[in-house]
Amino acid sequence: MVKKRRVENYCAAKGTTQMDWIKRLFGCCICLFIMVIFSGCASPPAAVDQRLSEYEVLRPGVYIAYRPAVQPGTTFDSAKKELAEILTSKSKPIVVDNSLPVHVLRPLLGHSISEKMLELQISTGKIILPFEDLAYYPLLIALIQEGTPATVYNIYFENRVSFFFGDDDLPAAKRFADALLFMKQSPQREQERQLALFEPIAARYRESKVKPQMSEEQRRSIVQANALNQQKDYAGAIALYYKAVELDPASYPAAYFNLALLSAQMKRFYPAITYMKQYLLLEPEAKDARSAQDKIYEWELMLK
């Protein structure tokens, strides 16, 4: 539920007061009353009900107002520009850090966008949103109308962050959500790119009668990665396995299998799927090929 203090914070952050919202609402009611008298239109409550009847109910007082879609011709640069423009415009959202024990609306003080993440600066510090992590959360715009003097649109990622837009800012909220959806899908595009680059490497490995041998430096990385894995230092193990395949992408196929399992252990399912597919491209006839493919199916379910 959106508490009254949330609306107060929202109004303060937007540079308005609850009285401004009430005056605005009162003005709308007068206009609707005049329309009823002179044109026989429906009463204001009926008009509100008609608008809400078009939306799917998410829960009492909260409606799904828009499901974003990637617009034709969108590129990373155009999506980045769209996000940046909205985050610096008059329509910029108010932010709630859902990871904090108390959810309070905060004005957005600054931001930065890279190929891998969106970083937001608010009064309580930074919110870092890796696009890879956002891939695991649904994205939609919810209309929140729970007896408050303001109608608020919320773009939210469960347990991560919420972006609140005012009633007049719905067009900006839709543009923001569409651009954010494109960024959210970037891990899938990166997966496809990596596999396309890896296919000729795997083909040469499969066709070669003499398989490449590990160098001593590569062996060191693998042994150390195995040790860190035993210590449950999964991030450290991933870094060393990755270093091993950078030294030679085909001399130790099991490194991709291990990278896949470790990535899944950290709930990073897009790279887990990519690594396991790379393993199968190198060793399609491996004894554990069946279980490897089954793991991919499991992780695809996790992404849904």
RAQUISUL-V991948 format. One record per residue. N is the residue number from 1. RES is the residue in one letter. OMEGA is omega in whole degrees, 0 to 359 (none if undefined). NEAR is the number of other C-alpha atoms within 8 Angstrom. D_FIRST is the distance of its C-alpha to the first C-alpha in Angstrom with 1 decimal. Layout:
N/RES/OMEGA/NEAR/D_FIRST  N/RES/OMEGA/NEAR/D_FIRST
This chain:
1/M/177/3/0.0  2/V/183/7/3.8  3/K/180/6/6.1  4/K/182/7/9.5  5/R/176/6/11.3  6/R/180/10/9.8  7/V/178/13/11.5  8/E/178/10/14.4  9/N/180/11/14.9  10/Y/181/11/14.7  11/C/180/11/17.3  12/A/181/9/19.4  13/A/179/11/19.6  14/K/179/6/20.7  15/G/178/6/23.2  16/T/176/9/22.0  17/T/176/9/20.6  18/Q/178/10/18.3  19/M/177/6/21.7  20/D/179/8/22.5  21/W/181/11/19.6  22/I/178/9/20.5  23/K/181/8/24.1  24/R/179/8/23.4  25/L/179/9/21.5  26/F/178/8/24.4  27/G/178/8/26.9  28/C/180/8/25.4  29/C/179/9/25.5  30/I/180/8/29.2  31/C/180/8/30.1  32/L/179/10/28.7  33/F/178/10/30.5  34/I/180/8/33.7  35/M/179/10/33.3  36/V/183/11/33.0  37/I/190/8/36.2  38/F/182/6/38.2  39/S/177/6/37.2  40/G/180/7/35.7  41/C/180/7/32.4  42/A/179/7/29.4  43/S/180/9/27.4  44/P/178/9/24.3  45/P/179/6/21.8  46/A/180/8/23.8  47/A/179/9/23.7  48/V/180/8/19.9  49/D/180/8/19.9  50/Q/179/8/22.5  51/R/182/8/20.6  52/L/180/8/17.6  53/S/178/7/20.1  54/E/185/6/21.3  55/Y/174/9/18.1  56/E/180/8/17.3  57/V/176/9/14.1  58/L/172/8/12.1  59/R/183/6/9.6  60/P/179/7/9.0  61/G/181/8/8.2  62/V/185/12/8.8  63/Y/175/14/12.5  64/I/184/13/15.1  65/A/184/10/17.1  66/Y/171/8/19.6  67/R/187/8/21.1  68/P/178/11/23.3  69/A/177/6/27.0  70/V/183/9/29.7  71/Q/180/6/32.0  72/P/178/4/35.7  73/G/180/4/37.7  74/T/174/9/34.9  75/T/178/6/36.3  76/F/182/9/35.0  77/D/181/6/36.4  78/S/177/8/35.0  79/A/178/13/31.5  80/K/179/10/31.8  81/K/179/8/33.0  82/E/179/11/30.2  83/L/182/11/27.5  84/A/181/9/29.6  85/E/182/8/30.1  86/I/181/12/26.4  87/L/178/11/25.5  88/T/182/8/28.2  89/S/176/7/27.8  90/K/180/5/26.2  91/S/185/11/23.5  92/K/186/10/22.6  93/P/166/11/18.9  94/I/189/13/17.0  95/V/171/13/16.3  96/V/175/12/13.8  97/D/185/11/15.7  98/N/179/11/13.6  99/S/180/7/16.6  100/L/181/6/16.3  101/P/179/5/15.1  102/V/182/4/13.1  103/H/181/8/11.2  104/V/178/8/12.7  105/L/181/11/13.6  106/R/174/12/17.4  107/P/178/10/20.2  108/L/183/14/22.2  109/L/180/8/25.7  110/G/181/7/27.5  111/H/169/10/27.7  112/S/183/7/30.4  113/I/175/10/30.8  114/S/180/6/33.3  115/E/186/5/34.3  116/K/186/8/32.2  117/M/171/10/29.1  118/L/180/12/26.8  119/E/182/11/26.7  120/L/177/12/24.3  121/Q/175/11/25.2  122/I/187/13/22.5  123/S/180/8/23.1  124/T/179/4/22.3  125/G/183/6/24.7  126/K/169/8/25.0  127/I/180/9/22.7  128/I/183/8/25.1  129/L/174/9/24.2  130/P/181/9/27.2  131/F/178/14/27.4  132/E/179/12/28.6  133/D/181/9/25.5  134/L/181/10/23.2  135/A/184/11/25.4  136/Y/182/8/23.6  137/Y/177/8/20.1  138/P/181/7/19.2  139/L/176/11/18.9  140/L/174/12/17.4  141/I/180/16/15.8  142/A/173/13/12.6  143/L/181/12/12.2  144/I/180/12/8.9  145/Q/187/10/9.7  146/E/179/9/7.5  147/G/180/4/10.4  148/T/178/8/10.8  149/P/181/9/14.4  150/A/170/9/13.9  151/T/186/10/13.3  152/V/175/11/12.3  153/Y/186/14/13.5  154/N/168/12/12.4  155/I/187/13/15.1  156/Y/169/11/14.0  157/F/186/11/16.0  158/E/178/9/14.2  159/N/179/6/14.9  160/R/184/9/16.9  161/V/174/12/15.7  162/S/176/13/13.6  163/F/182/11/15.5  164/F/176/12/14.0  165/F/177/14/16.5  166/G/183/12/17.0  167/D/181/9/17.9  168/D/186/5/21.5  169/D/181/9/21.2  170/L/178/10/20.5  171/P/177/7/24.1  172/A/179/9/23.9  173/A/179/12/20.7  174/K/178/11/22.6  175/R/180/9/25.6  176/F/181/11/23.7  177/A/179/13/22.1  178/D/179/12/25.6  179/A/180/13/27.3  180/L/177/10/24.8  181/L/177/12/25.4  182/F/179/12/29.1  183/M/181/10/28.7  184/K/182/11/26.5  185/Q/183/10/29.5  186/S/178/10/32.1  187/P/178/11/32.6  188/Q/178/8/33.8  189/R/178/8/36.2  190/E/177/8/37.4  191/Q/180/11/38.1  192/E/180/8/40.2  193/R/181/8/42.1  194/Q/181/9/42.9  195/L/178/11/44.2  196/A/178/8/46.3  197/L/185/8/47.9  198/F/185/9/48.5  199/E/178/9/50.1  200/P/177/8/53.6  201/I/180/10/53.6  202/A/180/12/52.9  203/A/178/10/55.5  204/R/179/8/58.2  205/Y/182/10/57.3  206/R/182/9/57.7  207/E/183/6/61.0  208/S/177/7/62.4  209/K/178/5/64.9  210/V/183/4/64.8  211/K/179/7/61.2  212/P/180/6/60.4  213/Q/178/5/60.7  214/M/171/9/58.3  215/S/180/6/59.4  216/E/179/6/59.5  217/E/179/6/56.7  218/Q/178/13/54.5  219/R/179/10/55.4  220/R/180/8/54.5  221/S/182/12/51.0  222/I/179/12/50.6  223/V/180/8/51.9  224/Q/177/10/49.6  225/A/178/14/46.6  226/N/180/9/47.5  227/A/180/9/47.8  228/L/177/12/44.3  229/N/177/11/42.9  230/Q/179/7/44.5  231/Q/181/6/42.9  232/K/172/6/39.4  233/D/188/9/39.3  234/Y/180/11/38.0  235/A/178/6/37.4  236/G/178/10/40.9  237/A/179/15/42.4  238/I/181/12/40.8  239/A/182/9/42.3  240/L/174/12/45.8  241/Y/180/15/45.8  242/Y/177/10/44.8  243/K/180/10/47.6  244/A/181/14/50.0  245/V/174/14/49.2  246/E/178/7/49.5  247/L/176/7/53.0  248/D/187/10/53.9  249/P/186/10/51.4  250/A/186/11/53.5  251/S/180/10/55.6  252/Y/183/9/53.0  253/P/182/11/50.8  254/A/178/7/49.2  255/A/180/12/47.4  256/Y/176/13/45.2  257/F/180/12/44.5  258/N/177/9/43.6  259/L/180/14/41.4  260/A/182/14/39.5  261/L/180/9/38.9  262/L/178/12/37.9  263/S/178/13/35.5  264/A/178/11/33.8  265/Q/179/8/33.7  266/M/178/7/31.6  267/K/174/6/29.4  268/R/193/11/30.9  269/F/177/12/31.8  270/Y/177/11/33.1  271/P/178/10/35.9  272/A/179/16/36.5  273/I/181/12/37.3  274/T/181/12/39.5  275/Y/181/12/41.5  276/M/176/15/42.1  277/K/176/11/43.3  278/Q/177/12/45.6  279/Y/181/13/47.0  280/L/175/12/47.7  281/L/179/10/49.3  282/L/187/12/51.7  283/E/182/10/52.3  284/P/181/8/51.7  285/E/181/5/54.1  286/A/180/7/52.8  287/K/181/5/52.8  288/D/181/6/49.0  289/A/180/11/48.3  290/R/180/7/46.9  291/S/178/7/44.4  292/A/178/11/43.6  293/Q/178/11/42.7  294/D/176/8/40.7  295/K/178/8/38.6  296/I/179/12/37.9  297/Y/179/8/36.7  298/E/183/8/34.3  299/W/175/12/32.9  300/E/177/10/32.5  301/L/180/7/30.3  302/M/180/7/28.1  303/L/181/9/27.7  304/K/none/5/26.3
